[in-house]
Structures are given as C-alpha cells and as structure tokens.
Amino acid sequence: MSEATEQATGASSRFATTLIDLLDRVRYRRVSENEQFDPIYRLRYEAYRREDFIPFNSQGVTRDEFDDLPNCYCFGVYIDDRLVSSLRFHHVTSQTPHSPCMSVWPDILRPHLDAGRNFIDPGRFTADFDASLAFPALPYLTLRLAAMACEYFPVVYCMSAVRPEHTAFYRRVFGAKPLGDQRSYANLAFPMQLYAAEVPVIRDMVARRYPFFMSTPDEREALFGSGQPNVPAIAPTARLAQRLEELEKVG
C-alpha cells in the first residue's frame, strides 16, 4: 500500500470514528402526518427562504402535496435535543407510484417500476444554518435515514433529485450515477438532476467505508414500521450494528 493510500485510509477511518462518536448525541424523530405545523416544516421554509428559493408565506412553513401521500416518511434530526436538519423520503412501488421524482421524470422511472424495480426517493433535505456550520458532517447524519430505508424496504434503487453542485457528493459517497437530465423540480427555483444508486451493488461498499450508516433491524423497525410516527425520538445503533457484524465474521 502506498503512503498516499495509507494516509487516505487513515483519514477515512478517523472520519468514520468521529461520525459514530457524534451519533451518540443524535436522535431521529418521525413526524406525524397530522402535525401540519411541525418544526421540520418551519425548518424547510427557513432554509429555502434563506436562499430565496421559495416565495414568502405568512404561515412560515413549507409543505406540499407529497407530504400527504401514504408512502411518505418525514423525519427531524436532533443533536443534543436541538432540531438541526430534516429529510423526507417516499417508498415507491407499482402500488404506491407517486413521489417527487416520479412527477418530474415519469418517462424514465415508470419503466423501472413496471419491471419491479422499486426505489426510495429521498428529498427535502434541509438544515439549520448554524448547525450546518457547527457540524460539517450533517449531510451524512441526515442521509443515514435514506441508507436505513434502503435496508428496510425491498428496493433496487435509491433515486435522488440532486442539485448540480452536489452531484460529486452523491457519486463519491453512494456510487450514484446520472439517470435523467436536468429538469425543474417541484416548486423550487433551481434545476435538479436525477441520480440513481443501485442498492444491492453499493450496499456493502458503503457500509464498509462509512460504518456510521449501519443500523440494527430494531432501529429500522422503530423508525419505519407501521403506526410508528408518535414514538419517542430514536437513538442510532450504528456502533452496535458494527460490533454485531464484526462478531458474526469472527464466529
């Protein structure tokens, strides 16, 4: 192994360790569909208004028709009990075929559904401005929800509508590849490009390189199981999941 490779491997290992340590302070909370004014919708509004992506509204919240779909899952991410970011995703199947990505790229995605290739469609990733400065790794902590969803639901792909300046991150971290051209997305004032990560292909690579994305079945069930929106915030289990996998390899 070359010196440069050793340094890169060491840096990656230190980063992973730091993230797992930070996860001890993180909690994930699923939002009830009945909470029209949940703080995550205010966080969305503030994040988009900060960059002038949406017009002013007197309620100070950002919701859309996709929040009310039966295959929608919304979450707030907390560090030390403070809301720092949020993420929404849809589990898209032939029985539940509606999602933001499907509304923008139906010509590309419908054939995948018809062929039985279900997918997770994560979006509405927004972050508190001060928290994004204090915790540069916040995208990893937040997108861990999407990684867990790809484990919990039987899907082939994780589809992401990605801003052009963020495509390098999705290629590097998730091995995602462009699947669709740039198009306007929902009611946002910037273009998005469709990227796809093939879950069976990249799963082990992502877990090995970024073990903080790992989780136990119990955590995934608590977050995504039916009838779960009103449960308390859930503590991450990446450290336990990594330990259990190591024990399984030894055994």
ZIUR-V901255 format. One record per residue. SS is DSSP state (~ for helix, > for strand, _ for the rest). PSI is psi in radians with two decimals (none if undefined). Layout:
ss & psi
SS & PSI
SS & PSI
//
This chain:
ss & psi
_ & 2.28
_ & 2.84
~ & -0.70
~ & -0.70
~ & -0.73
~ & -0.74
~ & -0.73
~ & -0.71
~ & -0.74
~ & -0.71
~ & -0.71
~ & -0.71
~ & -0.74
~ & -0.71
~ & -0.79
~ & -0.73
~ & -0.74
~ & -0.72
~ & -0.71
~ & -0.66
~ & -0.72
~ & -0.55
~ & -0.40
_ & -0.38
_ & 0.00
> & 2.55
> & 2.55
> & 2.34
> & 2.16
> & 2.40
_ & 2.32
_ & 2.43
_ & -0.28
_ & -0.20
_ & 1.51
_ & -0.38
_ & 0.56
_ & 2.57
~ & -0.44
~ & -0.52
~ & -0.51
~ & -0.65
~ & -0.77
~ & -0.88
~ & -0.84
~ & -0.69
~ & -0.77
~ & -0.63
~ & -0.61
~ & -0.61
_ & 0.20
_ & 0.68
_ & -0.33
_ & 2.75
_ & 2.84
_ & 2.47
_ & 2.56
_ & -0.40
_ & -0.40
_ & 0.51
_ & 2.71
_ & 1.96
_ & 2.77
_ & -3.12
~ & -0.40
~ & -0.37
~ & -0.37
~ & 0.05
_ & 2.59
_ & -0.32
_ & 0.35
> & 2.42
> & 2.11
> & 2.47
> & 2.57
> & 2.52
> & 2.25
> & 2.41
> & 2.14
_ & 0.73
_ & 0.25
> & 2.27
> & 2.11
> & -0.42
> & 3.01
> & 2.76
> & 2.51
> & 2.48
> & 2.80
> & 2.42
> & 1.93
> & 2.13
_ & 3.08
_ & -0.45
_ & -0.52
_ & 1.34
_ & 0.14
_ & 2.39
_ & 2.92
~ & -0.81
~ & -0.67
~ & -0.56
~ & -0.40
~ & -0.66
_ & 0.89
~ & -0.58
~ & -0.48
~ & -0.69
~ & -0.53
~ & -0.72
~ & -0.57
~ & -0.76
~ & -0.73
~ & -0.47
_ & 0.09
_ & 0.23
_ & 1.54
_ & 2.85
> & 2.82
> & 2.36
> & 1.58
> & 2.58
> & -2.98
> & 0.66
> & 1.94
> & 2.67
> & 2.60
_ & 2.35
~ & -0.87
~ & -0.68
~ & -0.63
~ & -0.51
~ & -0.68
~ & -0.52
_ & 1.47
_ & -0.39
_ & 0.21
~ & -0.65
~ & -0.66
~ & -0.78
~ & -0.62
~ & -0.81
~ & -0.13
~ & -0.54
~ & -0.75
~ & -0.68
~ & -0.72
~ & -0.66
~ & -0.63
~ & -0.38
~ & -0.67
~ & -0.76
_ & 2.56
_ & 1.57
_ & 2.76
_ & -0.61
> & 2.72
> & 1.94
> & 2.39
> & 2.27
> & 1.97
> & 2.35
_ & 2.49
~ & -0.65
~ & -0.16
~ & 0.00
~ & -0.61
~ & -0.66
~ & -0.81
~ & -0.58
~ & -0.76
~ & -0.79
~ & -0.75
~ & 0.05
_ & 0.48
_ & 2.63
> & 2.57
> & 2.37
> & -0.43
> & 2.80
> & 3.01
> & 2.30
> & 2.82
> & 2.52
_ & 2.08
_ & -2.27
_ & 0.41
_ & 2.57
_ & 0.80
_ & 2.68
> & 2.72
> & 2.69
> & 2.48
> & 2.17
> & 2.58
> & 2.31
> & 2.20
> & 1.84
~ & -0.88
~ & -0.47
~ & -0.71
~ & -0.16
~ & -0.98
~ & -0.65
~ & -0.79
~ & -0.75
~ & -0.67
~ & -0.74
~ & -0.59
_ & 1.30
~ & -0.27
~ & -0.23
~ & -0.22
_ & 2.79
_ & 2.85
_ & 2.77
~ & -0.59
~ & -0.73
~ & -0.77
~ & -0.71
~ & -0.70
~ & -0.60
~ & -0.68
~ & -0.16
_ & 2.70
_ & 2.49
_ & 0.38
_ & -0.13
_ & -0.44
_ & 0.16
_ & 2.80
_ & 2.90
_ & 2.50
> & 2.35
> & 2.42
_ & 2.67
_ & 0.41
~ & -0.73
~ & -0.77
~ & -0.74
~ & -0.71
~ & -0.72
~ & -0.74
~ & -0.66
~ & -0.69
~ & -0.71
~ & -0.65
~ & -0.64
~ & -0.67
~ & -0.73
_ & none
//
